[in-house]
């Protein structure tokens, strides 16, 4: 979808549809390059389109799901372009165009907090190259040396004659200039837009209701489909009796979807859903129907002491150090399956003909959706296209799998030429997710006679996400993502403590429930395991939790800096208000350094979280205002997971089917969040996911300080602990 101020929306859409965008009048959908053409804009390069009215369209390859990446990437390009920010608009190029143009926009994948940190350089170069071409076009018109011309705020000026012109007036000429090969970038000290809390570009459409999500797509002659897959993952569709719903109003077709699901196509989605519920279906649930949460837990427990395990971090001789320790401390933690619960259920609209297959959908990975479309319909990629919309929540669910895209294409193939919108019910969405992996963890530590930590063994037992979603990424069978937060070094998720003897290993156990990337992923539970255990060790050593950490962090200055920042802001070491208790946590995640100090009070089984002070060092802070929102939003996700988030398994299937059995924290339960943004430069870290991981351990450590009780399995509702 494209937000284009100063363009009559009705005229714009009629023109776009005529240009082949496949759009129905009145729907503001993404259709890539046709947008600029329909409005008379000139493509300076792949990233920048300038229109005669001086509107500058910046193309954004990454997906926007509320995290603000769209605006941040536009800031990066606009900074180097030297355009007027008040005239910036955006559009999403399609993955098909990306392939056709030799992946000029790079990676469309939007997950792992990578949107800005992994594309900042070439996005900035796109803006810088466009600026250079615009200046050259003006210089050519004036017949003056390029070096004598500058650009600022969308205006090009010749220093010698003081002549000036606008981007819009030279854009057409600039589009014919060969792009420069050497594209220098600004020094960060000269940034004017990067680092500013500018308003989000997507807000106007969302406030006015013009924003289009996948669920909003409407095409001429469109029909609707509801689908039901075998409730037990891995089970099969045995039979169904189509005759029982043949006379139901609006029903057009019943479609078998491969060997595991059945769909009903109707004039309206509610008609399709109602008919599907009335359709007699027999499933072959298979052996997986015997699996339960209890059987999974027992299997994972065995892994805590298994002889064979994949090693993620090893230093010194842990076995010998533990054997000779003056004091040995051990604890076992457990973390459950959790669902993404995106507000927008999975959906996709597909139109198939023997010569073309098009899909409109919310996806975190446009290129994966395109590949899925091609594979499902059998047409080569150049004959397929995917049009991305806004996402009504992603959190990793729309990156891990494009299963809903595949289903939509397969159903559409049964009715060639007819657009089919496939929409999962909430129940289907809840019970056929790709869940936060389930794990258990045994931690063993040794303290010497002076209460120094000399040894740490962390044994993780549980699922590997990569073994399911991307086996090719395994390293000799080892899943590196499992060790997030425990890496011995590097730029992604390194441990922040120096321990002379350390071993972190993983006993891989993969139940049939699909694991997936869930906002924050493995660092969410790993931070709980490590940071709560560090607090346990501090207690055993009789040392203040902050001081105990500081002794281990001398070689980890960035970890220590964010920890010190939250401790100072929260007043650690000074008396808290009456009845209020504090807890700390720190980690490195997604390339950023984060820490939190939580302040809570406890009244019986009710926990009131008064305040969380959070510090983030992302290297560079593109939009500080958005970072503050992301930190606060991440705590909603992290605290909901801590107190309420659990998917359980009975008879092989997920038991939670809707929001009545999978709750979320309320606005009144939200603590005050104080965000400290402390970019130290020199690297690009993520923002959307890192701070999730420190919310839970900070609260848990505060809870121990308040009650003397250490909770090691989650969610807290299972211990009758609620949010106040």
Secondary structure as UniProt FT lines:
FT   TURN            5..6
FT   HELIX           9..16
FT   HELIX           17..21
FT   TURN            25..26
FT   TURN            32..33
FT   HELIX           34..38
FT   TURN            39..40
FT   STRAND          42..43
FT   STRAND          48..50
FT   TURN            52..53
FT   STRAND          56..59
FT   HELIX           69..81
FT   HELIX           85..87
FT   STRAND          88..91
FT   HELIX           95..100
FT   TURN            101..102
FT   TURN            104..105
FT   TURN            112..113
FT   TURN            115..119
FT   HELIX           120..142
FT   HELIX           146..148
FT   STRAND          149..152
FT   TURN            153..154
FT   STRAND          155..158
FT   TURN            159..161
FT   STRAND          164..166
FT   HELIX           167..174
FT   TURN            175..176
FT   HELIX           188..190
FT   TURN            194..195
FT   HELIX           203..208
FT   HELIX           214..216
FT   TURN            220..221
FT   STRAND          223..229
FT   TURN            233..234
FT   STRAND          236..241
FT   HELIX           242..245
FT   TURN            246..247
FT   TURN            249..250
FT   STRAND          251..257
FT   TURN            258..260
FT   STRAND          261..266
FT   HELIX           269..278
FT   STRAND          280..284
FT   HELIX           287..290
FT   HELIX           293..303
FT   TURN            304..305
FT   STRAND          310..315
FT   HELIX           318..323
FT   STRAND          327..335
FT   STRAND          337..338
FT   STRAND          347..353
FT   TURN            354..355
FT   STRAND          356..361
FT   HELIX           366..377
FT   HELIX           381..383
FT   STRAND          384..388
FT   TURN            395..396
FT   HELIX           397..400
FT   HELIX           403..412
FT   HELIX           413..415
FT   TURN            416..417
FT   STRAND          420..423
FT   HELIX           426..431
FT   STRAND          435..436
FT   STRAND          439..447
FT   TURN            449..450
FT   STRAND          453..462
FT   HELIX           465..469
FT   HELIX           471..473
FT   TURN            476..477
FT   HELIX           480..483
FT   TURN            484..485
FT   STRAND          501..508
FT   TURN            519..521
FT   HELIX           522..541
FT   HELIX           545..552
FT   TURN            554..555
FT   HELIX           557..570
FT   TURN            571..573
FT   TURN            578..579
FT   STRAND          581..589
FT   TURN            590..591
FT   STRAND          592..603
FT   TURN            604..605
FT   STRAND          606..617
FT   HELIX           624..643
FT   STRAND          649..650
FT   TURN            651..652
FT   STRAND          653..654
FT   TURN            659..661
FT   HELIX           667..669
FT   STRAND          672..677
FT   TURN            688..691
FT   HELIX           692..707
FT   HELIX           716..719
FT   STRAND          722..723
//
